[in-house]
Amino acid sequence: MCSRTHALNARVQWALYTVALVAGDQLAAECRRVEANWHAQNSGDASARANDNSLPCLLSDVPALAEVWQHAYAEKMEQICRLRTPDGIRQWIAEIADAANKGCGLVYELFASNFSAAVDRNIGTIEPEYREQAMQIAREHGYMTPEESDAMWAEMRSDGYCSHGLDAQTCPCGCFEHDDGYYDEPMQDLAELGYGDE
């Protein structure tokens, strides 16, 4: 959604928040306030990505929403500016690698797959002219293209390893307890580990 759509949604939720307050429904009011803030935050985020620093008129006369928008805009612009430097890109890649490492069970192939998928999902965060540099840094951390990852997992499956990168003697997940001797369980998504799309 674009900044104006989020701003409109924020304003609608703010109106519903006000109605709930007048009606004395504190729970509904709090839910609407949270929704309004979420949309105001996403509006600021979208404005920063579009390099548009003008506060939407729909939010400008509600100080609480304007403050949320301005904070989100400033935070996203700081991230964008940081991702224009080699050090900022290195830090961003290192954060993704750390998140991928937490869900790999010390199996390098699982780390590399999770890390590579997270880089692919989030590379749009980096401006196009810096993406090649980001991919070179990601390669230093073990990034694989989807084709390389698929080939690696195909070879591992043919060698008798499960989707966790372990064999029948070491996998505690029960992958080898089925009649066919192999169970292809989906790999853990990094979003479950707290690293979502930027």
N, C-alpha and C positions, 0 to 999 in steps of 0.2 A: 504494500500500500504506500501511497505517496504521503508526504507531510500533511497536505491539506485534508486528505481523507482521515488520517489519524486525528488531526485537529478537530474535524467535525465530530468524529466519534467521541473524542474527549469532551467536547462541549455538550453533546447529547447526554453522556453519562453524568456530567456535572449537573445538568438540569434534573435528571432523575434522582441524583443525590440530594438536591435541594428539596424536591418533592417528598422524598422519603424522610428527610429531617422534619419538614412541616407536619407530616403524617405521624411523626413520633416513632418510626420504625428504624431504630438505630442500626440493626444488623443489615438491613437493606441499604441504608445510607452508607455504611462503611464499605459494603461491596461495590456500590456505584462509585464511591470516591476512589477506591483502589483501581477500578476499571478506567476512570477518567485520568488518573495519574499515569497508568500504563500507556494509554493512547497518547497523552501529552509527551511522555518520554520517547515513544516511537516516532512521534512527529519531529522532535528535536533531532533524533538520530537520523531520520530520513533527510531532514534539511541539511545536516552536516555532510551526508554522503552526496547530496546534490550541490554542495557548496553555496547554499542559500542561507544567509544569516538573518533573514527577516522573520521576526516572530509572527506567526499567523494571526490575523485579526480576531479569529474565533477564540484565541487564547489570551490575547493581550489585556482584556478587561477582567480577567479572573487571576488575581495575583498568585494564587497557589499553583494554578496550571502553568502560568507564565514562568514561574520559578523552576518548575519541573522541566519544562521545555528548555530553558536556558542552561540548566545543569547538564541535561542530556546532550545538547548541542555542543557545549564546551568539552565534555568528556569525549565525545566521538571525534571532534576536531583534533583534540590532543592525540587520540589514537591514530588518526589518519596522518597527522604530521610525523608522529613517531615512526610510522611504517613507511616513511619516505627516506629513512636513513638506514645504512647497513646495520648499525647497532640495534635499532628498533626492530628491524626485520629478524635479526638473530634472536632477539629476546622473544619475539612472537613465535618463531619456530621452536625455540627451546620450551616455551610454555605448552605448545601442542605436543611436543615429544614427552614432556613430563606427564601430561595427562594420559597419553597412550601407554606409557610405561606402567602406570598404575593398574592397568587392566590386562596386562599381558602374561602374568604368572611366570615371569622370567623366561618366556619362550620368545626368542628373537623374531621368528617369523610372524607370530601374532602381533608383537609390537610393531613390526614394519608394516603389516597390513592395516592395523588400526591407525597408525601415524599417517600413512599415505592417504587413507580414506579421509581423515580429518583435514589434511592439507588440501586435498581436492575439493572438499566441501566448503572450505573457508578461504581459498585463494582469491575469491572475488572481493574480499575485504581490502586487498592490496590494489592500489591503482595499477592500471595496465603496464605503465612504463617501468614498474618495479617488480613485476611478477617473475621475469626471467631470473633476476637476482635472488628472489625468494626461493625459486625452485632449485637454484644451485646450492643455496644454504640448506634447503630441505634434503637434498641428495647427500650432503655431508652427515646428516642425521639418520640416514637409512631410507629415504623416500624411494618408493618403487611406483612405476606407472601401473595402471590397472592391468595391462597385459602382462607385465612382469610378475605382479602379484598372483594373477590367475595361473600363470605357468608354474610359479613356485608351489602353490597349493595343489595343483594337479600332480606335480612330482611327489609331493609329500603324501598325498592320498595313495599314489601308486606304490610308495614305499611302506604303506601301512600305518601312516600317522592320521590322527583324527583332526577335526577342525580346531583343536586347541594346540596342535603341534606336538602331541604326545603319542606314545605307542600304547598298546594294550596293557603293558606292565606298569605304566606310570600315570595314565589318565584317571583321575579320581571322579570324573563326571559321568561315568557309566556309558561312555561312547561305544564301548565294545561289548555291551551286554545284550545286543540284539542279534537275531538269527543270522543276518547277513554279515555280521562281524564288523560293520562300520556304520556309524550314525553321524550324519553331517548336521550338527547343531549350528544354528546361526551364531556368528561371532558377536561379542559384546560391542555395543555401540558406545562411542565416546561420550555421547550426550548423557548416558546413564552415569558416567563418571564425573559429571559436572562441567564438561567442556562442550558447550553447545555452539551453534552457528553464531558468528558475530553479527 
